[in-house]
Amino acid sequence: MPTVLIVDDCPAVRKTLRNLLETELSSVVCMEAVNGLDAIAKAEVSCPDLIILDLCMPEMNGFEAAVVLQKTMPQVPLFMFTSHQSRYVESEAGSAGIRAVFSKEKDINALLAQASELLDPSHALTTQEA
């Protein structure tokens, strides 16, 4: 079963995203981390198939965590799910090795579709289904 590590300091965001991913992508198992440091520790143990990072978190933000994660496990794709989407954030995310940036306010369907395609290309959701 594919695994997804959801990294966000807000428990409600983690729970909501976890429920959506596990409901929409029935074969996915989700894990949670509260910040970048926690994400690195959990990723090293579990080697997830996808990591979804928030940008603003205490102790280590999403950009900082992405740089470390890309060095230690470059095969694992990184997505950013943030309230702070801008051209600057997208540019910095790309430099940190993040594959795609999604807005928490408007891009949940796009995130679900790309996660589905990445984790199970034969059963990828279309944007209309997500």
N, C-alpha and C positions, 0 to 999 in steps of 0.2 A: 504494500500500500504506500502511495506517495505521502510524504510528510511536509507540512508547512509550519515554519516558525513565525509566529506573529509577535512583533516587538513594538510595544507601545506602553507608555507609563500610565495610561488611563484604562482602568479595568473594564469600564463599559465599552470602550472601543474594541479591546481585545475580545471580549465576550461576543459582541455583535458580529465582528468579522469572523470569528471562529464559527459561530452558528451559521452564518451565511455560507462560508466555505464548506463546512461539513454537510450542510443541507443540499446546496446546489451541486457540489462535487462529491457524490456519495462515497467514493472510494478514498477520500482524503482524510488523513488524521492530522489534527492541529496541535501544536505545542505553543506555549506562551513564554515571553520574556518581558521584563519590566523596563529595561534600558539596554544600551549597547553592550555594557560589560556583561550583563546577564545573558544577552544574546550570544556573545562570543563563547562563553562557558557552555551554554546549552548546545550550540551548534557543533562544537568540538566533540561532544559526547554523542550526539544523535545524527549528525550529518544529514540535515533535512534536504529535501528536493527543491525547496523554494523558501526564501526568507523575505518577509514583508516588514519593512522598517518605517517607523515614524521618524520625523526629522527632529523635533524638539523633545528631548528627554533629559532627565538629570543624569549626572555622572559621566555619560558618554552619549553624544547625539548620533543620529542616523548616519551622517556623513563619516564621522570618526569610526563608527562600527563597520561601515561598509568597506573602508580602506583596509582594516584588519581582516575582515572576512574574505575579501578578495585575495589577499595575500595567502591566507591559510587554506582556503577552499575555493579556488577560482572557478571550479566547475558548478558551484551552486549559484543559480540566478538570484539577483536581488531586485525587489520592487520597493518603491517608496510610496507610502500612503500617508498624506500630510494635509494639514489645513493651510500650509504656507507655500502653495504652488505659485511659481513665477518663472520667468526665463532664467533668472539667476539660479534659483533652486534646481531647475532642470539641467543647467550647465554644470553646476557643482556636483549634482548627482551623477551625471555622465562621467565626470572626472574621477569620481570615487568608485566607479564600477557598477553603478546601479543601472539596470536595464530599462526601467520605465518608472515614471512618476505619475501618481494618481491623486486627484483631489478628493479629500474626505467628503466634500460637499456635493460633488457631481459625478465622480468617476467610478462608483462602486460596480456598475455593470461592466465597464471596460476592464476593471481589475479582475472580476470573476471570469470574464471571457478569456483574458490572457492567461490567467492561472490555469483554467481548464485546458486551453490549447497546449500549454507548457507541460502540464502534468499528465495529460491523457489526450494526445492529439487525435486519436480515433474517436473520441467522444466529446470533442470540443463544443462548448456552448456557442451559439451564435449570439450576437449582441441583443437580438430580440428576445431570446430565451432567458438571458441573464437577469 
